[in-house]
């Protein structure tokens, strides 16, 4: 099959495992080299038929004699319904690595194998899929909340600027906006995240809390302004009545505002204690 020169090279003391485009495998087996330079070689690669038993069924797979066991597993995935990463191929009573080549392991046309399902591998792959799905869900939820809070930030800024310029801020608008922001905190609390996603969630929580505190201060300032305006209006009415004749004063007398509610309103202090989100 080979020239005498080539035979001498194989049996001699040369260190090179390569011989005319062939690899020398353990036991002296010669196989074709697997590299891009050999694609144009005139040496033809034949297909072989491998019979694989899975359960009570047999599957005949036609594949290149130089293919790997991993490639064979991929071909078996569709007929057996077993994912290629969850397969164990037993040949000559030994499990074969996916990276091993058929010809190197002396798989020939008509060779028989047994396919087993690797339950442990299947469980690991399922857990990994669940982890990836959870990360994607958390990422999408954070992105959605971030987008919604961006819009709410504009509303908070508008109300804050209006109050700074001395404009009247409707308490109803402040309360409604605070409730919406609180609902975002609840959604953030329900997101399970680790690592970088956990840090992003914490950043969003602090951001929303800051906006709620701003609205609480605006509502307090608005309440104080309203009380001062009521006091001023009553004082003006009393001054006006004091200049009237006494009979008219009794008729136009303005009832005194209860002191207790005013004292309670004046002593109102905002104390927001936030829950710490880990």
C-alpha positions as CSV (number, residue, x, y, z in Angstrom):
1,X,0.0,0.0,0.0
2,X,2.9,2.4,0.9
3,X,6.3,2.6,-0.7
4,X,9.3,1.1,1.1
5,X,10.5,4.6,1.9
6,X,7.3,5.5,3.7
7,X,7.4,2.2,5.6
8,X,10.9,3.0,6.8
9,X,9.7,6.4,7.9
10,X,7.0,4.9,10.1
11,X,9.2,2.2,11.6
12,X,12.2,4.5,12.0
13,X,13.0,6.9,14.8
14,X,11.5,10.0,13.3
15,X,9.6,12.2,15.8
16,X,7.1,13.6,13.3
17,X,3.7,11.9,13.6
18,X,2.8,13.0,10.1
19,X,3.3,10.9,7.0
20,X,2.3,12.2,3.6
21,X,-0.9,13.8,4.8
22,X,-1.7,11.1,7.3
23,X,-1.6,11.1,11.1
24,X,-0.1,8.2,13.0
25,X,-2.4,7.2,15.8
26,X,-1.6,5.0,18.8
27,X,-1.1,1.4,17.7
28,X,0.3,2.4,14.3
29,X,-3.1,3.3,12.8
30,X,-2.8,5.8,9.9
31,X,-5.7,8.2,9.4
32,X,-6.1,11.3,7.2
33,X,-5.1,14.6,8.7
34,X,-8.1,16.9,9.6
35,X,-7.1,20.4,8.4
36,X,-8.1,22.8,5.8
37,X,-5.1,21.9,3.6
38,X,-6.4,18.4,3.1
39,X,-9.9,19.5,1.8
40,X,-8.5,19.6,-1.7
41,X,-6.7,16.2,-1.3
42,X,-7.6,13.6,-3.8
43,X,-8.1,11.0,-1.0
44,X,-11.8,10.3,-0.8
45,X,-13.6,10.0,2.5
46,X,-16.2,7.3,2.6
47,X,-19.5,7.3,4.5
48,X,-20.3,4.4,6.9
49,X,-23.5,3.1,8.4
50,X,-23.6,3.0,12.2
51,X,-26.4,1.2,14.0
52,X,-27.3,2.8,17.3
53,X,-29.6,1.2,19.8
54,X,-31.7,3.6,22.0
55,X,-34.2,1.8,24.3
56,X,-35.9,-0.8,22.2
57,X,-35.3,1.0,18.9
58,X,-32.5,0.9,16.4
59,X,-31.4,3.8,14.3
60,X,-29.1,3.5,11.2
61,X,-27.1,6.6,10.8
62,X,-25.0,7.3,7.7
63,X,-22.0,9.5,8.5
64,X,-18.4,10.3,7.4
65,X,-15.9,7.8,8.7
66,X,-13.8,10.7,9.9
67,X,-16.6,12.4,11.8
68,X,-16.5,12.9,15.5
69,X,-18.8,11.3,18.1
70,X,-20.2,14.7,18.7
71,X,-21.3,15.0,15.1
72,X,-22.9,11.6,15.4
73,X,-24.8,12.7,18.5
74,X,-26.2,15.7,16.6
75,X,-27.5,13.3,13.9
76,X,-29.1,11.2,16.5
77,X,-30.9,14.1,18.2
78,X,-33.8,14.2,15.8
79,X,-34.7,10.5,15.5
80,X,-34.2,9.8,19.2
81,X,-35.6,13.1,20.6
82,X,-32.6,13.3,23.0
83,X,-30.6,16.6,22.9
84,X,-27.1,16.0,21.7
85,X,-25.6,17.4,25.0
86,X,-27.6,14.9,27.0
87,X,-26.4,11.8,25.1
88,X,-23.9,9.1,26.1
89,X,-22.6,6.9,23.3
90,X,-21.3,3.5,24.3
91,X,-19.0,1.8,21.9
92,X,-17.1,-1.4,22.7
93,X,-18.4,-1.1,26.3
94,X,-16.9,2.3,26.8
95,X,-18.4,5.8,26.8
96,X,-16.8,7.8,24.0
97,X,-16.0,11.5,24.3
98,X,-17.7,13.8,21.8
99,X,-14.4,15.1,20.6
100,X,-13.1,11.7,19.7
101,X,-13.1,10.6,16.0
102,X,-14.9,7.5,14.7
103,X,-12.0,6.2,12.7
104,X,-9.5,6.7,15.5
105,X,-11.8,4.6,17.8
106,X,-12.0,2.0,15.0
107,X,-15.6,2.5,14.2
108,X,-16.3,0.8,10.9
109,X,-19.2,0.4,8.5
110,X,-21.9,-1.6,10.3
111,X,-20.5,-0.9,13.8
112,X,-23.0,-1.0,16.6
113,X,-23.4,1.4,19.5
114,X,-25.7,2.1,22.4
115,X,-27.2,5.5,23.2
116,X,-28.0,6.4,26.8
117,X,-29.6,9.6,28.1
118,X,-27.5,11.5,30.6
119,X,-30.0,12.5,33.2
120,X,-27.5,14.6,35.2
121,X,-26.5,16.6,32.1
122,X,-30.1,17.1,31.2
123,X,-30.8,18.6,34.7
124,X,-27.8,20.9,34.5
125,X,-28.9,22.1,31.1
126,X,-32.4,22.7,32.3
127,X,-31.2,24.7,35.4
128,X,-28.9,26.7,33.1
129,X,-31.8,27.5,30.8
130,X,-33.9,28.6,33.8
131,X,-31.1,30.8,35.0
132,X,-30.8,32.4,31.6
133,X,-34.5,32.9,31.3
134,X,-34.7,34.5,34.8
135,X,-31.9,36.9,33.8
136,X,-33.6,37.9,30.6
137,X,-36.9,38.4,32.4
138,X,-35.2,40.6,35.1
139,X,-33.4,42.6,32.4
140,X,-36.6,43.2,30.4
141,X,-38.5,44.2,33.6
142,X,-35.8,46.7,34.7
143,X,-35.7,48.2,31.2
144,X,-39.4,48.6,31.2
145,X,-39.5,50.3,34.6
146,X,-36.6,52.5,33.7
147,X,-38.5,53.7,30.6
148,X,-41.6,54.4,32.7
149,X,-39.7,56.2,35.4
150,X,-38.0,58.4,32.8
151,X,-41.4,59.7,31.8
152,X,-42.5,60.2,35.5
153,X,-39.3,62.1,36.1
154,X,-40.5,64.8,33.7
155,X,-43.8,65.1,35.5
156,X,-42.0,65.5,38.9
157,X,-39.7,68.1,37.4
158,X,-42.7,70.1,36.0
159,X,-44.5,70.2,39.4
160,X,-41.3,71.1,41.2
161,X,-40.5,74.0,38.8
162,X,-44.1,75.3,39.1
163,X,-43.9,75.3,42.9
164,X,-40.4,77.0,42.8
165,X,-41.9,79.8,40.7
166,X,-44.6,80.3,43.3
167,X,-47.4,78.6,41.3
168,X,-50.2,76.7,42.9
169,X,-49.7,72.9,42.8
170,X,-52.8,70.8,43.0
171,X,-52.5,68.3,45.8
172,X,-54.4,65.7,43.9
173,X,-51.8,65.7,41.1
174,X,-49.0,65.3,43.7
175,X,-50.8,62.4,45.5
176,X,-51.6,60.6,42.2
177,X,-48.0,60.9,41.0
178,X,-46.7,59.6,44.4
179,X,-49.0,56.6,44.2
180,X,-47.7,55.7,40.7
181,X,-44.1,55.9,41.9
182,X,-44.9,53.7,44.9
183,X,-46.3,51.1,42.5
184,X,-43.0,51.1,40.7
185,X,-41.2,50.4,44.0
186,X,-43.4,47.4,44.4
187,X,-42.5,46.1,41.0
188,X,-38.8,46.6,41.7
189,X,-39.1,44.7,44.9
190,X,-40.5,41.7,43.0
191,X,-37.5,41.5,40.6
192,X,-35.1,38.7,41.6
193,X,-31.6,39.7,40.5
194,X,-27.9,39.0,41.3
195,X,-24.7,40.7,40.5
196,X,-24.9,43.6,38.1
197,X,-28.6,43.4,37.7
198,X,-29.0,43.6,41.5
199,X,-27.0,46.8,41.4
200,X,-29.1,48.2,38.6
201,X,-32.3,47.4,40.6
202,X,-30.9,49.2,43.7
203,X,-30.1,52.2,41.5
204,X,-33.7,52.4,40.2
205,X,-35.1,52.0,43.8
206,X,-33.0,54.9,45.1
207,X,-34.1,57.0,42.1
208,X,-37.8,56.4,42.7
209,X,-37.5,57.0,46.4
210,X,-35.9,60.4,45.7
211,X,-38.8,61.4,43.5
212,X,-41.3,60.4,46.1
213,X,-39.5,62.4,48.8
214,X,-39.5,65.4,46.5
215,X,-43.3,65.2,46.1
216,X,-43.8,64.8,49.8
217,X,-41.8,68.0,50.5
218,X,-43.8,69.8,47.8
219,X,-47.1,68.7,49.4
220,X,-45.9,69.9,52.8
221,X,-44.9,73.2,51.4
222,X,-48.2,73.5,49.6
223,X,-50.1,72.7,52.9
224,X,-48.1,75.4,54.8
225,X,-48.7,78.0,52.1
226,X,-52.5,77.2,52.2
227,X,-52.6,77.7,56.0
228,X,-50.7,81.0,55.8
229,X,-53.1,82.2,53.1
230,X,-56.1,81.3,55.2
231,X,-54.7,83.1,58.2
232,X,-54.1,86.2,56.1
233,X,-57.6,86.1,54.7
234,X,-59.2,85.8,58.1
235,X,-57.1,88.5,59.6
236,X,-58.1,90.9,56.8
237,X,-61.8,90.1,57.4
238,X,-61.4,90.7,61.1
239,X,-59.7,94.0,60.4
240,X,-62.5,95.0,58.1
241,X,-65.1,94.1,60.7
242,X,-63.4,96.0,63.4
243,X,-64.1,99.2,61.6
244,X,-67.8,98.5,61.3
245,X,-70.4,99.6,63.8
246,X,-70.8,97.2,66.8
247,X,-74.2,95.9,65.7
248,X,-72.7,95.0,62.3
249,X,-69.7,93.5,64.0
250,X,-71.9,90.9,65.7
251,X,-73.5,90.0,62.5
252,X,-70.2,89.9,60.5
253,X,-68.1,88.3,63.2
254,X,-65.8,85.7,61.8
255,X,-65.5,82.5,63.9
256,X,-62.0,81.8,65.2
257,X,-60.1,79.0,63.5
258,X,-59.6,76.1,65.9
259,X,-56.0,76.3,67.2
260,X,-55.4,72.6,67.7
261,X,-55.6,71.6,64.0
262,X,-53.4,74.6,63.1
263,X,-50.8,73.6,65.6
264,X,-50.9,70.0,64.3
265,X,-50.5,71.2,60.7
266,X,-47.7,73.6,61.6
267,X,-45.8,70.8,63.5
268,X,-46.1,68.4,60.6
269,X,-42.7,66.8,59.8
270,X,-42.0,64.6,56.9
271,X,-40.1,61.5,58.0
272,X,-39.7,59.0,55.2
273,X,-38.1,55.7,56.2
274,X,-37.4,53.5,53.2
275,X,-37.1,49.8,53.3
276,X,-33.6,48.7,52.2
277,X,-33.7,46.8,48.9
278,X,-30.9,44.3,48.7
